[in-house]
Amino acid sequence: MKQFKTESKKLLDLMINSIYTNKEIFLRELVSNASDAIDKLAFMSLTDPSIKLGDDELAILLAFDKDARTITVSDNGIGMTEAELDKNLGTIAHSGSEQFKEENAEHQGSEMDIIGRFGVGFYSSFMVASKVRVVSRANGSDQAFAWESDGVHGYAVEPASADESAAVGDHGTVVTLFLRESTPEDDTDQFLSEWKLRELVRKYSNYVSHPIRMMVSKSRQKPKPEDAGDDYQPEYETYEELETINSMTPIWKKRSSEVEQKDYDEFYMSTFHDFRAPARTFSFQAEGALSYDALLFIPSAQPFDLYSKDYEKGLALYTSNVLIQEKCADLLPDYYNFVRGIVDSPDVSLNISRETLQQNSQLRAIARRVEKKIHAELCDMRDNDREAYDTFFDNFGRGLKFGIYNSYGSKAAELGQLLLFWSVREGKQVTLDEYAAAMATGQDKIYYAAGESRERLEKMPVVLSALDHGYDVLLCTQDVDEFMFKVMPSWHQDAVAGDSEHKGTDARDLEFASVSAADLDLATDEEREQAEKASEGNGELLTDLRDALGDKVVEVRVAAGLGSAPARVASEGPVSLEMDRIISQGPEAEDAPQAQRVLELNAAHPVFGKLVAAKSAGDADRLKLYGRILYDQALLVEGLPIDDPVDFAKDVAELM
């Protein structure tokens, strides 16, 4: 019995029990090692005429024995000598694949792609096995040797038996895992089934470039006996057949011209478990210092859990066609979390277990390219397939807006290009650039109204007033809208060429303005003059109303340009009315900042005359009643709750 050569017991125990967190990856590691062994032999055959390989000769064989509790992974690759077994498997963290690559660096090319990077992958076997036996015969050797260990006390290397030598063939390796007994905490029985092994191969090693074969159970109908009567019922029998259980050729490695869209759709739906075809499919490659292939999809509908805390973003990360992470979150920014797809690169740096990635410049470089590609594809969809883009934005636009808010506006220029808002004038969704291009001459702001529903916002008097004054209004009905505008206070409009419909303009920054803001100025000069006169002549009236409403408002004043509304509630300060409404529904509403409300009166409305008459008559109670009703009505128009519905009902009844 030999001892492991790298502080064996403690290090091996650390690897088996700490480094690996997902036990099922043991099969991925063994299959990857087998693939490397075949690649080495294929590479050597290019320079050694004595190595003759048939087109269908190189393969990986997977088998299990439920009674003996064993799993066997066999390959007919380059094999190992006695010394190589001792060195590669007796020295923890020694990588034979890495050494082979270094020794043949001058001769490598596209013909060779070794998966292995570390020598610890093999030891993942001990997560599920109490003993591992490796039988290997090096290419050109007359003798096969066996390596065996329990992963605790060391290992032994000895000549293989005649039966084992015959099983391994002229060259290759057979790895046999003797599984641990199952416990309630550690279910190893699951790996002793055909469906589980097939599932693991499909999940992690489906695109290994060599066939992975396994005897599988199938059913077929028996021939109908010649003397069978009319009441004969078909009989079936079970038989076994050697079948290739991996697809080998990844679709993302093929040129897009070689793949039909229906093939991409089938791949997407089966891989990402979506019964709908994707809305957009795009692929791209990079070669050079950093090489990778990417195949990305934009779903056609929103996943049910997209905005839940349990949703996991990320792209599937492969290295040399072997799955490393199902969802690599570092490859996608949060605002593109809906994108699904695959990135395959042989150049990313992995940690020792190959289960997770190290933070490195290669990964960040790929992520930046992925982000730019997604943005370009969405812009193309917006410009060339607007109907599809409208549907996309209905599904995923909220996340784009949150991306602007969450980045404190640093992504506003990029993500703002993708935003859509409902235009009251146009009766459809428009981009910010489209709104800016259609603005009236002299307009220098983008007006918007925020609330719960488009239907209610379209009826708001202040929105109708804006339209009457020649200004379009964007309707914002998502909870993130107002918060987004706080970190994106303006939009840069590029120069617009003049045409018969729109005036040409120079590049400029357009400020966003809420129609619910107290400083809104839509009025004409005549309307402003009328409001100023009414304000100057009714100072005591405004003061009395302010006192009657108490701390509900910070000011009562006359405003111009209110259209048909007798009054409205507006806000001052950093918290808008819509933000106030949303915050008030949260768990910390009591301590949250509130909007500073202003009651604005329309001097052109007949109701203002009633207020003046009540003040002139000295009817203070009537004036207070009018003030309370106007304030509560204005809140209802804004979609805000009134303080006391019972008191409001009493005030209306008294007025009647």
C-alpha positions in Angstrom: 0.0 0.0 0.0 1.4 3.3 -1.1 0.6 6.7 0.5 -0.6 9.6 -1.5 2.2 12.0 -2.3 0.6 15.3 -1.3 -0.1 15.4 2.4 -2.6 12.8 1.4 -5.2 12.2 4.1 -6.0 15.8 5.0 -5.9 17.1 1.4 -7.9 14.2 0.0 -10.5 14.5 2.7 -10.7 18.2 2.0 -11.3 17.5 -1.7 -13.9 14.9 -1.2 -15.9 16.6 1.5 -15.3 20.3 0.9 -14.2 21.3 -2.6 -17.0 19.6 -4.4 -20.6 20.6 -3.4 -22.5 18.7 -6.1 -22.0 15.0 -6.0 -23.4 14.2 -9.4 -20.5 15.9 -11.2 -18.3 12.8 -10.6 -19.6 11.4 -13.9 -18.8 14.6 -15.7 -15.2 14.4 -14.4 -14.7 10.8 -15.4 -16.2 11.3 -18.8 -14.0 14.4 -19.4 -10.9 12.3 -18.4 -12.0 9.6 -20.8 -12.5 12.1 -23.6 -9.0 13.6 -22.9 -7.5 10.1 -23.2 -9.1 9.6 -26.6 -8.0 13.0 -27.8 -4.5 12.3 -26.8 -4.4 9.1 -28.8 -6.0 10.8 -31.8 -3.5 13.6 -31.6 -0.6 11.1 -31.3 -1.9 9.2 -34.4 -1.3 12.3 -36.5 2.5 11.9 -36.0 2.8 8.2 -35.4 1.9 6.1 -38.4 1.8 2.9 -36.3 -1.4 4.1 -34.6 -4.3 3.1 -36.8 -7.7 4.4 -35.8 -11.0 3.6 -37.5 -13.6 6.3 -37.9 -16.0 4.7 -35.4 -13.4 3.1 -33.1 -12.9 5.7 -30.4 -15.7 5.9 -27.9 -16.6 6.0 -24.2 -18.5 3.1 -22.7 -20.8 3.6 -19.6 -22.2 0.7 -17.6 -23.6 -0.1 -14.2 -24.3 -3.2 -12.1 -27.1 -2.7 -9.6 -26.4 -5.9 -7.7 -22.6 -5.3 -7.5 -23.3 -1.6 -6.9 -20.7 -0.5 -9.5 -20.5 2.1 -12.2 -17.9 1.7 -14.9 -16.5 4.3 -17.3 -14.3 2.8 -20.1 -12.4 4.4 -22.9 -10.1 3.1 -25.6 -7.8 6.1 -25.5 -4.1 6.4 -24.9 -4.0 4.6 -21.6 -1.5 4.8 -18.8 1.7 2.9 -17.9 2.4 1.7 -14.3 4.5 4.8 -13.7 1.8 7.1 -15.1 -0.9 5.5 -12.9 1.4 6.1 -9.9 2.1 9.7 -10.9 -1.2 10.8 -12.2 -3.5 9.2 -9.6 -1.0 8.9 -6.7 -0.2 12.6 -6.7 -3.2 14.7 -5.9 -3.7 17.8 -8.1 -1.3 16.5 -10.7 -2.9 16.8 -14.2 -1.8 14.4 -16.8 -3.8 16.3 -19.4 -2.2 19.6 -18.5 1.3 18.0 -18.7 0.4 16.5 -22.1 -0.6 19.9 -23.4 2.6 21.5 -22.2 4.7 18.8 -23.8 3.0 19.1 -27.1 2.4 22.8 -27.2 4.5 23.4 -30.3 2.4 20.9 -32.3 -1.2 21.7 -31.1 -3.8 23.1 -33.3 -7.5 22.8 -33.9 -7.1 19.0 -34.0 -6.7 18.8 -30.2 -8.8 20.2 -27.4 -8.0 18.7 -24.0 -10.7 19.3 -21.4 -8.7 18.5 -18.2 -7.1 21.3 -16.3 -6.5 19.9 -12.8 -5.7 16.5 -11.4 -8.4 16.6 -8.8 -11.4 15.8 -11.0 -10.8 12.1 -10.7 -11.1 12.3 -6.9 -14.7 13.4 -7.1 -15.4 9.7 -7.5 -14.8 9.2 -3.8 -17.9 11.4 -3.0 -20.0 8.5 -4.1 -17.6 5.5 -4.0 -16.1 3.6 -1.1 -13.5 2.2 -3.5 -12.2 3.0 -7.0 -10.3 0.6 -9.2 -8.6 1.8 -12.4 -7.3 -0.6 -15.0 -5.3 0.9 -17.8 -3.0 -0.3 -20.7 -0.9 2.3 -22.4 -0.9 2.4 -26.2 1.9 0.1 -27.4 2.3 -1.7 -24.0 2.0 -5.4 -23.5 0.9 -5.2 -19.9 -2.1 -3.6 -18.2 -1.9 -2.3 -14.7 -4.5 -1.7 -12.0 -4.7 1.2 -9.5 -7.0 0.8 -6.5 -7.8 3.0 -3.5 -10.4 3.6 -0.8 -9.6 7.3 -0.8 -8.4 7.1 2.8 -5.5 4.8 3.5 -3.5 5.2 0.3 -3.4 3.2 -3.0 -1.9 0.2 -4.6 -0.6 -0.3 -8.2 -0.3 -3.9 -9.5 -0.4 -5.9 -12.7 -4.0 -6.3 -13.9 -5.5 -9.8 -14.0 -6.0 -11.6 -17.3 -9.7 -10.9 -17.3 -9.1 -7.2 -16.6 -6.4 -7.0 -19.3 -8.8 -8.5 -21.8 -11.5 -6.1 -20.8 -9.3 -3.0 -21.3 -8.2 -4.2 -24.8 -5.1 -3.1 -26.7 -5.2 0.4 -25.1 -7.4 2.4 -22.9 -8.7 2.7 -19.3 -11.5 1.2 -17.3 -12.6 3.1 -14.1 -14.8 1.1 -11.8 -16.6 2.8 -8.9 -17.8 0.7 -6.0 -20.6 2.9 -4.6 -21.2 3.6 -0.9 -24.3 2.2 0.7 -27.2 4.6 0.5 -28.4 6.5 3.6 -31.3 8.9 4.1 -28.8 11.8 3.9 -26.7 10.3 1.0 -28.7 8.6 -1.7 -26.2 6.7 -3.9 -28.8 4.2 -5.2 -30.0 6.9 -7.6 -26.8 6.5 -9.7 -27.5 2.8 -10.3 -30.2 3.4 -12.8 -30.2 3.9 -16.6 -32.4 7.0 -16.5 -30.1 8.8 -13.9 -26.9 8.1 -15.8 -28.5 9.2 -19.1 -29.7 12.4 -17.3 -26.3 13.2 -16.0 -24.7 12.6 -19.5 -27.3 14.9 -21.1 -26.9 17.5 -18.5 -23.1 17.7 -18.3 -21.5 15.8 -21.1 -24.0 15.8 -23.9 -21.6 17.6 -26.2 -18.4 15.8 -25.6 -17.0 15.2 -29.0 -16.8 11.4 -28.7 -19.7 9.0 -28.5 -20.8 7.9 -25.0 -22.4 4.5 -25.3 -24.5 2.5 -22.9 -26.6 -0.6 -23.0 -30.2 0.6 -22.7 -33.4 -1.2 -22.2 -36.0 -1.0 -25.0 -39.3 -2.5 -25.8 -40.6 -4.0 -29.1 -43.6 -5.9 -30.3 -43.3 -9.6 -30.8 -44.1 -11.0 -34.2 -47.7 -12.1 -34.5 -48.0 -15.9 -34.4 -49.3 -17.4 -37.7 -52.1 -19.3 -35.8 -53.2 -16.3 -33.8 -56.9 -15.7 -33.8 -58.9 -12.5 -34.3 -58.8 -11.8 -30.6 -55.0 -11.8 -30.5 -53.5 -9.1 -28.3 -50.1 -7.8 -29.2 -47.3 -8.9 -26.9 -44.1 -6.9 -26.2 -40.7 -7.9 -25.0 -37.8 -6.0 -23.4 -34.4 -6.2 -24.9 -31.1 -4.3 -24.5 -29.2 -2.4 -27.2 -25.9 -0.5 -27.2 -26.9 3.2 -27.8 -25.0 6.4 -28.1 -26.6 8.6 -25.4 -24.9 12.0 -26.2 -25.5 14.2 -29.2 -21.8 15.2 -29.5 -22.2 18.1 -31.9 -23.3 21.2 -30.1 -25.7 23.4 -32.0 -23.8 26.6 -31.0 -20.6 25.4 -32.7 -22.4 25.3 -36.1 -22.6 28.2 -38.4 -26.0 29.9 -38.3 -26.3 29.3 -42.1 -26.2 25.6 -41.4 -29.0 25.6 -38.8 -32.7 26.2 -39.5 -34.7 28.3 -37.1 -36.9 25.3 -36.2 -33.8 23.5 -35.0 -32.9 26.5 -32.8 -36.5 26.6 -31.5 -36.5 22.9 -30.7 -33.1 23.2 -28.9 -34.3 26.2 -26.9 -37.6 24.6 -25.8 -36.1 21.3 -24.8 -33.0 22.8 -23.1 -34.7 25.6 -21.2 -38.1 23.9 -20.7 -40.2 26.5 -22.4 -43.2 25.3 -24.5 -43.0 28.5 -26.6 -40.5 29.2 -29.3 -38.1 32.1 -28.5 -38.9 35.6 -29.8 -35.3 36.2 -30.9 -32.3 33.9 -31.5 -28.8 35.1 -32.1 -25.3 33.6 -32.0 -21.8 35.0 -32.2 -18.2 33.8 -31.9 -14.8 35.3 -30.9 -11.4 34.0 -31.8 -7.9 35.1 -30.7 -6.6 35.7 -27.2 -10.1 34.9 -25.9 -12.1 32.4 -27.8 -15.8 31.5 -27.2 -19.0 30.6 -28.9 -22.4 32.0 -27.7 -26.0 31.2 -28.5 -28.6 33.4 -26.9 -32.4 33.5 -26.9 -34.9 36.1 -25.9 -38.0 34.4 -24.6 -41.4 35.2 -26.1 -43.1 35.4 -22.8 -42.3 36.3 -19.2 -41.4 33.4 -16.9 -43.9 33.2 -14.1 -41.2 33.8 -11.4 -39.1 36.5 -13.2 -39.7 39.1 -10.5 -39.6 36.7 -7.6 -36.7 36.4 -5.2 -36.2 32.7 -6.2 -35.5 33.5 -9.9 -32.0 32.7 -11.0 -30.5 34.5 -13.9 -27.5 33.4 -15.9 -26.2 31.7 -19.0 -25.1 28.0 -19.2 -21.3 28.0 -19.2 -19.5 25.2 -21.1 -15.8 24.6 -21.4 -14.8 22.5 -24.4 -18.4 21.3 -24.7 -18.6 20.2 -21.0 -21.1 22.0 -18.7 -19.5 23.9 -15.9 -22.4 26.0 -14.6 -26.0 25.7 -15.5 -26.5 29.4 -14.7 -23.4 31.6 -14.6 -24.9 34.8 -13.2 -21.7 36.8 -13.9 -22.3 36.6 -17.7 -25.5 38.7 -17.5 -26.4 42.0 -15.9 -29.5 42.1 -13.9 -31.5 44.1 -16.4 -30.9 41.4 -19.0 -31.8 38.6 -16.6 -34.5 37.3 -18.9 -32.0 36.2 -21.6 -31.2 32.5 -21.8 -28.5 30.8 -23.7 -25.1 29.2 -23.7 -21.5 30.4 -23.7 -18.7 27.9 -24.5 -15.1 28.9 -24.0 -11.9 26.9 -23.5 -10.2 30.0 -22.1 -12.0 30.9 -18.8 -10.2 30.2 -15.6 -11.9 27.7 -13.3 -11.4 27.0 -9.7 -10.0 23.7 -8.5 -13.3 21.8 -8.5 -14.5 23.2 -11.9 -17.9 23.8 -10.2 -17.7 27.6 -10.1 -15.7 30.3 -11.8 -12.9 32.4 -10.6 -13.5 36.1 -11.0 -11.2 37.0 -13.9 -10.7 39.3 -16.8 -11.7 36.7 -19.4 -15.1 36.2 -17.8 -15.7 40.0 -17.6 -14.6 40.4 -21.2 -17.1 37.8 -22.4 -19.8 39.4 -20.2 -19.2 42.8 -21.8 -19.5 41.4 -25.3 -22.6 39.5 -24.4 -24.2 42.7 -23.0 -23.4 44.7 -26.1 -24.7 42.0 -28.4 -28.0 41.8 -26.4 -28.4 45.5 -26.7 -27.7 45.5 -30.4 -30.2 42.8 -31.0 -32.9 44.5 -29.0 -32.3 47.8 -30.9 -32.6 45.8 -34.2 -35.9 44.3 -33.0 -37.2 47.7 -32.0 -36.4 49.2 -35.4 -37.3 46.3 -37.7 -39.9 44.3 -35.9 -41.9 46.8 -33.8 -44.8 44.5 -33.1 -42.6 41.9 -31.7 -40.6 44.5 -29.7 -43.8 45.9 -28.2 -44.7 42.4 -26.9 -41.1 42.0 -25.6 -41.3 45.3 -23.8 -44.6 44.4 -22.2 -42.9 41.3 -20.8 -39.5 42.6 -19.8 -39.5 46.4 -19.9 -39.9 46.8 -16.1 -36.5 45.1 -15.6 -34.9 47.6 -18.1 -36.3 50.5 -16.1 -35.1 49.0 -12.8 -31.7 48.7 -14.4 -31.5 52.4 -14.9 -32.7 53.0 -11.3 -30.4 50.4 -9.8 -27.3 51.8 -11.6 -28.1 55.3 -10.3 -28.5 56.5 -13.9 -25.2 55.3 -15.2 -27.0 53.0 -17.7 -29.6 55.6 -18.6 -28.1 56.5 -22.0 -27.9 52.8 -23.0 -31.1 51.4 -21.6 -33.1 54.5 -22.3 -32.8 53.7 -26.0 -34.9 50.6 -25.3 -37.7 52.1 -23.3 -41.3 52.4 -24.6 -44.0 54.6 -23.1 -47.7 55.0 -24.1 -48.2 58.2 -25.9 -51.6 59.9 -25.3 -51.5 61.7 -28.6 -50.3 58.8 -30.8 -52.4 56.2 -29.0 -49.5 53.7 -29.0 -46.1 53.0 -27.4 -43.3 55.3 -28.5 -39.6 55.6 -27.7 -38.1 58.7 -26.1 -36.5 59.6 -29.4 -39.8 59.3 -31.2 -41.5 61.5 -28.6 -38.8 64.1 -28.9 -38.9 64.1 -32.7 -42.7 64.9 -32.6 -42.5 67.7 -29.9 -44.1 71.0 -30.6 -41.9 73.9 -31.6 -40.3 75.5 -28.5 -41.1 72.5 -26.2 -38.1 71.7 -24.0 -39.5 69.1 -21.7 -40.8 65.5 -21.9 -44.1 65.4 -20.0 -45.3 62.3 -18.3 -48.1 61.2 -16.0 -47.6 58.3 -13.5 -50.4 56.2 -12.0 -51.9 52.7 -11.7 -53.8 52.5 -15.0 -53.6 54.0 -18.5 -57.3 54.4 -18.7 -57.4 56.6 -15.5 -54.4 58.7 -16.5 -55.9 59.5 -19.9 -58.9 61.1 -18.2 -57.0 63.2 -15.8 -57.8 66.9 -16.4 -54.1 67.9 -16.2 -53.3 65.4 -19.0 -56.2 66.7 -21.1 -55.0 70.2 -20.4 -51.5 69.4 -21.7 -53.0 68.0 -24.9 -55.1 71.1 -25.3 -51.9 73.2 -25.0 -50.2 71.1 -27.7 -48.0 68.9 -25.5 -48.0 65.1 -25.7 -47.9 63.2 -22.4 -46.3 59.8 -21.8 -48.3 57.5 -19.5 -46.3 55.5 -16.9 -48.1 52.7 -15.1 -45.3 50.7 -13.5 -44.1 51.2 -9.9 -40.5 51.8 -10.9 -41.2 54.7 -13.4 -41.1 57.6 -11.0 -38.1 56.3 -9.2 -36.3 55.8 -12.5 -37.0 59.4 -13.5 -35.3 60.6 -10.3 -32.0 59.1 -11.4 -32.6 59.9 -15.1 -33.7 63.5 -14.9 -33.2 64.2 -18.6 -32.9 62.6 -22.1 -30.4 63.6 -24.7 -32.0 64.2 -28.0 -29.7 64.0 -31.0 -30.1 66.4 -33.9 -33.3 65.7 -35.8 -33.6 66.4 -39.5 -36.5 68.6 -40.5 -39.3 67.1 -42.7 -42.9 67.9 -43.6 -44.2 66.5 -40.3 -41.6 67.4 -37.6 -39.4 70.4 -37.1 -35.7 69.9 -37.3 -33.8 70.5 -34.0 -30.3 70.6 -32.8 -29.0 68.1 -30.2 -30.2 69.0 -26.7 -31.0 67.7 -23.3 -34.8 67.4 -22.5 -35.9 67.4 -18.9 -38.5 65.0 -17.7 -41.5 66.8 -16.1 -44.4 65.1 -14.2 -47.8 66.7 -14.8 -48.4 66.2 -11.1 -45.5 68.4 -10.1 -46.3 71.7 -8.5 -44.0 73.7 -10.8 -45.7 72.4 -14.0 -46.1 75.3 -16.5 -48.3 74.6 -19.4 -50.3 77.8 -19.4 -50.4 80.5 -22.0 -49.4 84.1 -21.2 -53.1 85.0 -20.9 -53.8 82.2 -18.5 -50.8 83.1 -16.3 -51.9 86.7 -16.2 -55.5 85.7 -15.1 -54.1 83.4 -12.4 -51.7 86.1 -11.0 -54.6 88.6 -10.7 -56.8 86.0 -8.9 -54.0 85.2 -6.5 -53.2 88.8 -5.7 -56.8 89.7 -5.0 -57.6 86.7 -2.8 -54.6 86.3 -0.5 -56.8 86.0 2.6 -59.0 83.3 0.9 -55.9 81.2 0.2 -54.6 81.6 3.7 -58.0 80.5 5.2 -58.1 77.4 3.0 -54.5 76.6 4.0 -55.4 76.9 7.7 -58.6 74.8 7.2 -56.6 71.9 5.6 -53.9 72.0 8.3 -50.9 69.8 7.8 -52.5 68.0 4.8 -50.9 70.6 2.5 -47.9 72.9 2.6 -49.6 75.6 0.5 -52.9 76.6 -1.3 -52.4 78.8 -4.4 -54.0 79.7 -7.7 -52.4 78.0 -10.7 -52.8 78.5 -14.5 -53.4 75.9 -17.2 -55.5 73.5 -15.2 -58.1 73.1 -18.0 -61.5 71.9 -16.8 -60.4 70.9 -13.3 -61.6 73.1 -10.4 -58.5 72.2 -8.4 -55.7 69.7 -8.2 -53.2 68.3 -5.7 -49.6 68.7 -6.8 -46.3 67.9 -5.1 -43.2 69.7 -4.3 -39.8 68.3 -3.3 -38.1 65.0 -4.2 -41.1 62.7 -3.4 -43.8 62.8 -6.0 -47.4 61.8 -5.5 -47.0 58.5 -7.2 -43.9 57.7 -5.2 -45.8 58.6 -2.1 -48.6 56.2 -3.1 -46.1 53.3 -3.8 -44.1 53.9 -0.6 -47.3 54.0 1.5 -48.0 50.4 0.5 -44.6 49.2 1.7 -43.7 47.6 5.1 -42.0 50.8 6.4 -44.6 53.3 5.3 -44.8 55.1 8.6 -41.2 56.1 8.6 -40.9 56.8 4.9 -40.7 60.3 3.5 -43.9 61.8 2.1 -44.8 64.1 -0.7 -45.2 67.8 0.1 -48.7 68.4 -1.2 -49.9 71.7 -2.7 -53.6 72.4 -3.4 -53.8 74.4 -6.7 -57.1 76.2 -7.6 -58.3 77.0 -11.0 -59.4 80.7 -11.1 -61.1 80.1 -14.5 -63.5 77.5 -13.0 -66.9 78.5 -11.6 -66.1 76.8 -8.3 -63.5 79.5 -7.6 -66.3 82.0 -7.7 -68.1 80.0 -5.0 -65.0 80.2 -2.8 -64.7 83.9 -3.3 -68.5 84.4 -2.5 -68.2 82.3 0.7 -65.2 84.4 1.8 -67.0 87.7 1.0 -70.1 86.5 3.0 -67.9 85.7 6.0 -69.2 82.1 5.9 -66.0 80.4 7.3 -67.7 77.1 7.8 -68.9 77.0 4.2 -65.4 77.9 3.0 -63.8 75.1 5.1 -66.4 72.7 3.7 -65.5 73.7 0.1 -61.8 73.4 0.9 -62.1 69.8 2.3 -64.3 68.6 -0.6 -61.9 70.1 -3.3 -58.9 68.6 -1.6 -60.5 65.1 -1.3 -61.8 65.3 -4.9 -58.3 66.2 -6.2 -56.8 63.2 -4.3 -59.3 60.9 -5.9 -58.5 62.2 -9.4 -54.8 61.6 -8.7 -55.6 58.0 -7.7 -54.6 58.6 -4.1 -56.6 57.5 -1.0 -58.5 60.1 0.9 -57.8 60.4 4.6 -61.3 59.7 5.9 -64.0 58.4 3.4 -66.7 58.8 6.1 -66.0 62.5 6.6 -65.9 63.0 2.8 -69.3 61.4 2.4 -70.7 63.6 5.2 -69.2 66.7 3.5 -70.8 65.8 0.2 -74.1 65.2 1.8 -74.0 68.5 3.7 -73.2 70.3 0.4 -76.2 68.7 -1.3 
